[in-house]
């Protein structure tokens, strides 16, 4: 079974199911193997279960006189559904005691689905998808959750290319790139009027993360690319040193 699922294969499985008149598990496996999409039955089961959880496929069972009921698959939707929101960010490690613990479904693509993780309500979006979504939501509703995005990206390494690609798709790509550069500018300063313990803790954590990005050449996509969209620019441009350090130090547990 693959450690990382393939969005193209997930989409191909949906196509195969759609092309079969009675898409039993066996018939899907036979066709997927014939086309060279998936040959292992355990791997196919993982993809089918994920597609059902993401509400792209529907599965029903029927009695065929065997010990196990036969599963029949059909296409339910052309876009997957995942869950986002601050409740999901908590599951990704958000260390804030906030009453805002909403979770909400949102449509995504197959890249977003294969990066999701299972939880009670269904597939929960990846950290990167949640962060891009939260910046987009704050830009439209001005609810102040940019602080939670700062808390996560300044203290936790993310899949930077994927995050920025998602941000571009949501028209917050320019804002998130500026946010990364702003955090680096703040923590690289030799002077601060803020609590030294909090500042140094945030500085140490983010500089280590930024160094990892730089060593793999990924920081170039923050520095060299402009990014797509003007959403959230006004929010990011208003951020002060205090906004950044307080958000990150709270995530680190340095301040309450």
Backbone torsions as a table, in degrees:
resi	resn	phi	psi	omega
1	UNK	NA	130.6	-177.6
2	UNK	-67.8	144.8	177.5
3	UNK	-71.9	-36.9	179.0
4	UNK	-118.8	123.7	-179.6
5	UNK	-75.3	155.7	-175.5
6	UNK	-105.7	123.8	-178.7
7	UNK	-63.5	-35.7	-179.9
8	UNK	-66.2	-42.0	179.0
9	UNK	-66.2	-38.1	177.2
10	UNK	-59.9	-43.5	179.7
11	UNK	-66.6	-37.2	178.7
12	UNK	-66.2	-37.1	177.4
13	UNK	-61.9	-41.8	177.5
14	UNK	-61.4	-43.3	178.9
15	UNK	-61.5	-41.6	-179.8
16	UNK	-64.6	-44.7	178.2
17	UNK	-59.6	-42.4	-178.3
18	UNK	-64.5	-32.0	-177.1
19	UNK	-83.1	-10.6	-179.8
20	UNK	-96.7	140.7	-179.2
21	UNK	-72.7	-43.8	174.5
22	UNK	-125.4	95.7	-171.5
23	UNK	-84.3	74.7	173.4
24	UNK	-73.8	162.9	179.6
25	UNK	-57.7	-43.4	-178.3
26	UNK	-63.0	-41.6	-179.1
27	UNK	-69.6	-35.5	176.7
28	UNK	-65.8	-44.2	179.1
29	UNK	-61.8	-43.4	-179.4
30	UNK	-61.1	-45.3	-178.6
31	UNK	-70.9	-40.0	179.4
32	UNK	-63.9	-38.0	177.6
33	UNK	-70.1	-39.9	180.0
34	UNK	-61.6	-37.5	-179.1
35	UNK	-86.1	-5.1	179.6
36	UNK	76.4	21.5	179.6
37	UNK	-81.6	-58.1	177.9
38	UNK	-144.5	132.9	-179.1
39	UNK	-111.9	-22.3	-176.0
40	UNK	-91.0	130.9	-175.3
41	UNK	-68.4	-32.7	178.7
42	UNK	-68.0	-40.2	178.4
43	UNK	-65.4	-44.0	178.2
44	UNK	-60.1	-39.4	180.0
45	UNK	-60.4	-40.3	179.2
46	UNK	-61.8	-45.5	-179.8
47	UNK	-64.7	-45.0	-179.1
48	UNK	-63.2	-43.5	179.5
49	UNK	-61.9	-40.2	179.6
50	UNK	-66.7	-41.8	-179.5
51	UNK	-67.0	-33.2	174.8
52	UNK	-69.5	-44.4	179.5
53	UNK	-62.0	-36.3	178.7
54	UNK	-82.3	4.5	175.5
55	UNK	62.8	29.0	171.0
56	UNK	-86.9	-38.8	177.7
57	UNK	-112.2	152.8	172.2
58	UNK	-115.1	141.5	177.4
59	UNK	-124.7	136.3	172.9
60	UNK	-128.7	162.6	179.6
61	UNK	-118.9	154.5	175.4
62	UNK	-143.4	150.0	-179.1
63	UNK	-79.2	123.1	178.6
64	UNK	-119.7	20.2	178.0
65	UNK	77.7	16.3	179.2
66	UNK	-110.5	174.1	178.0
67	UNK	-62.7	-40.0	-178.8
68	UNK	-104.6	138.0	177.1
69	UNK	-72.1	143.5	180.0
70	UNK	-76.8	137.3	177.9
71	UNK	-96.4	130.0	-179.8
72	UNK	-118.3	125.6	-175.9
73	UNK	-106.1	145.4	174.5
74	UNK	-144.0	159.3	-178.6
75	UNK	-81.8	130.6	-177.7
76	UNK	-106.3	-37.0	-177.6
77	UNK	-152.8	160.9	179.8
78	UNK	-96.2	-5.7	176.9
79	UNK	-131.0	137.4	180.0
80	UNK	-74.2	163.2	176.7
81	UNK	-120.4	133.7	174.5
82	UNK	-131.3	172.4	-178.2
83	UNK	-111.2	136.4	178.8
84	UNK	-130.3	-177.3	178.0
85	UNK	118.5	174.0	-175.4
86	UNK	-68.0	-28.8	175.4
87	UNK	-63.6	-33.8	176.9
88	UNK	-74.4	-38.6	176.2
89	UNK	-58.8	-37.2	175.7
90	UNK	-59.1	-39.4	179.7
91	UNK	-69.9	-20.7	175.5
92	UNK	-90.4	3.6	174.5
93	UNK	112.1	8.9	177.2
94	UNK	-61.3	125.3	-172.3
95	UNK	-108.2	39.5	-179.6
96	UNK	-108.8	139.3	173.6
97	UNK	-91.7	89.2	-176.8
98	UNK	-124.9	141.8	177.3
99	UNK	-71.6	-12.9	-179.2
100	UNK	-82.0	92.0	-177.4
101	UNK	-121.6	32.8	-176.6
102	UNK	-65.6	148.2	166.4
103	UNK	-129.6	145.5	-177.3
104	UNK	-149.2	147.4	178.6
105	UNK	-80.2	149.6	175.5
106	UNK	-147.8	150.9	177.6
107	UNK	-79.0	146.0	179.0
108	UNK	-139.4	-166.7	174.5
109	UNK	-114.7	-173.1	-176.2
110	UNK	-71.9	-26.6	173.0
111	UNK	-62.2	-45.2	179.6
112	UNK	-66.0	-35.6	-178.5
113	UNK	-69.1	-46.0	-176.1
114	UNK	-70.2	-17.9	176.8
115	UNK	-89.7	-6.4	-177.1
116	UNK	-74.9	165.6	176.0
117	UNK	-125.8	151.7	-176.5
118	UNK	-79.5	138.9	167.6
119	UNK	-148.3	-174.7	-167.5
120	UNK	-55.5	-44.1	-174.1
121	UNK	-80.8	-17.2	-176.0
122	UNK	144.7	-160.0	-179.9
123	UNK	-70.3	127.5	175.2
124	UNK	-96.6	136.6	-175.7
125	UNK	-61.5	154.9	177.0
126	UNK	-63.5	163.0	177.6
127	UNK	-55.8	-44.9	-177.7
128	UNK	-62.9	-41.9	177.8
129	UNK	-64.3	-39.6	179.1
130	UNK	-64.9	-40.6	-178.5
131	UNK	-66.0	-46.4	178.4
132	UNK	-62.0	-41.9	179.0
133	UNK	-63.0	-39.3	-177.0
134	UNK	-68.6	-38.1	176.4
135	UNK	-65.0	-42.7	178.4
136	UNK	-62.4	-42.8	179.3
137	UNK	-64.5	-43.2	179.8
138	UNK	-65.1	-35.7	178.3
139	UNK	-63.1	-34.1	-176.7
140	UNK	-88.9	-30.5	-174.1
141	UNK	-113.5	-12.0	178.5
142	UNK	50.5	56.6	-176.9
143	UNK	-104.0	3.2	173.6
144	UNK	82.3	12.2	-177.4
145	UNK	-79.8	1.5	173.0
146	UNK	-58.5	-29.9	178.8
147	UNK	-62.0	-35.1	-179.9
148	UNK	-73.8	-32.7	174.7
149	UNK	-66.0	-43.9	176.2
150	UNK	-58.2	-44.9	-178.7
151	UNK	-56.9	-37.8	-176.5
152	UNK	-81.4	-48.7	-173.0
153	UNK	-75.3	-18.2	179.4
154	UNK	-88.5	-9.2	-176.9
155	UNK	-127.0	-6.8	-174.5
156	UNK	-136.9	129.1	177.0
157	UNK	-69.4	136.9	-179.7
158	UNK	-123.1	170.9	172.1
159	UNK	-78.9	91.3	-169.5
160	UNK	-61.9	-47.1	179.3
161	UNK	-59.5	-41.0	-179.4
162	UNK	-68.3	-43.5	178.7
163	UNK	-57.6	-46.7	-176.9
164	UNK	-70.4	-33.1	175.8
165	UNK	-65.4	-43.2	177.3
166	UNK	-63.9	-41.7	179.0
167	UNK	-61.0	-41.0	177.7
168	UNK	-62.1	-41.8	-179.8
169	UNK	-63.3	-30.0	179.9
170	UNK	-95.7	7.4	177.1
171	UNK	64.3	30.0	172.5
172	UNK	-122.0	17.3	-177.5
173	UNK	-63.6	-40.0	178.8
174	UNK	-65.8	-42.8	-178.0
175	UNK	-64.0	-42.3	-177.9
176	UNK	-69.7	-36.4	175.9
177	UNK	-63.7	-43.4	178.0
178	UNK	-63.2	-37.7	179.8
179	UNK	-62.4	-45.6	177.0
180	UNK	-59.4	-44.7	-178.7
181	UNK	-66.8	-35.7	179.6
182	UNK	-66.1	-42.5	177.8
183	UNK	-61.0	-44.9	179.6
184	UNK	-62.2	-42.2	178.9
185	UNK	-60.3	-43.4	-177.6
186	UNK	-66.6	-48.5	-175.5
187	UNK	-75.3	-16.0	178.7
188	UNK	-84.2	-8.1	-179.0
189	UNK	-69.7	147.2	177.1
190	UNK	-91.9	-3.8	-178.5
191	UNK	-129.6	141.2	175.6
192	UNK	-154.0	146.9	175.2
193	UNK	-97.2	3.6	-177.2
194	UNK	-91.9	173.6	178.3
195	UNK	-57.0	125.1	-173.8
196	UNK	-63.6	-38.7	-179.0
197	UNK	-61.9	-46.2	179.5
198	UNK	-65.5	-45.6	-177.9
199	UNK	-61.0	-47.3	-177.0
200	UNK	-67.2	-33.9	177.6
201	UNK	-65.1	-44.8	178.8
202	UNK	-67.7	-42.0	179.8
203	UNK	-59.4	-47.0	-179.0
204	UNK	-62.2	-45.0	-177.3
205	UNK	-66.4	-49.7	-174.1
206	UNK	-70.5	-36.6	179.5
207	UNK	-64.5	-34.7	176.2
208	UNK	-66.4	-39.9	178.0
209	UNK	-66.8	-46.2	-179.8
210	UNK	-62.6	-35.2	178.5
211	UNK	-64.7	-38.9	177.5
212	UNK	-64.8	-41.4	176.1
213	UNK	-61.7	-43.7	-177.1
214	UNK	-65.6	-39.3	-177.8
215	UNK	-65.4	-27.1	178.3
216	UNK	-98.9	5.3	178.4
217	UNK	79.7	5.2	-175.3
218	UNK	-77.5	-24.2	-178.3
219	UNK	-64.4	-20.4	179.3
220	UNK	-60.7	-32.5	-178.6
221	UNK	-75.9	-13.6	171.9
222	UNK	-85.5	-43.5	-176.1
223	UNK	-79.0	-40.6	-168.7
224	UNK	-94.4	-23.3	-178.4
225	UNK	-96.1	139.7	179.7
226	UNK	-75.1	-41.8	-176.6
227	UNK	95.0	163.4	-174.9
228	UNK	-106.8	135.5	171.2
229	UNK	94.1	151.9	179.1
230	UNK	-108.7	2.6	179.1
231	UNK	-64.0	140.5	175.8
232	UNK	73.2	2.2	179.8
233	UNK	-62.3	-42.7	-178.9
234	UNK	-64.1	-35.8	178.5
235	UNK	-65.5	-48.4	-178.5
236	UNK	-66.0	-40.5	-177.8
237	UNK	-67.6	-20.5	178.7
238	UNK	-85.1	-10.2	-174.3
239	UNK	-65.4	135.3	178.1
240	UNK	-103.2	171.0	175.3
241	UNK	-57.3	-41.6	-179.7
242	UNK	-62.7	-41.4	179.6
243	UNK	-57.6	-44.8	-176.6
244	UNK	-70.8	-50.4	-175.4
245	UNK	-66.8	-40.3	-179.7
246	UNK	-66.1	-40.7	179.7
247	UNK	-64.4	-46.1	-177.6
248	UNK	-71.1	-40.7	-178.3
249	UNK	-68.7	-30.6	175.0
250	UNK	-66.1	-40.6	176.7
251	UNK	-62.5	-36.7	179.2
252	UNK	-78.1	-9.4	-179.7
253	UNK	81.2	13.9	179.8
254	UNK	-76.0	-35.2	175.4
255	UNK	-123.1	159.3	-178.8
256	UNK	-81.6	NA	NA
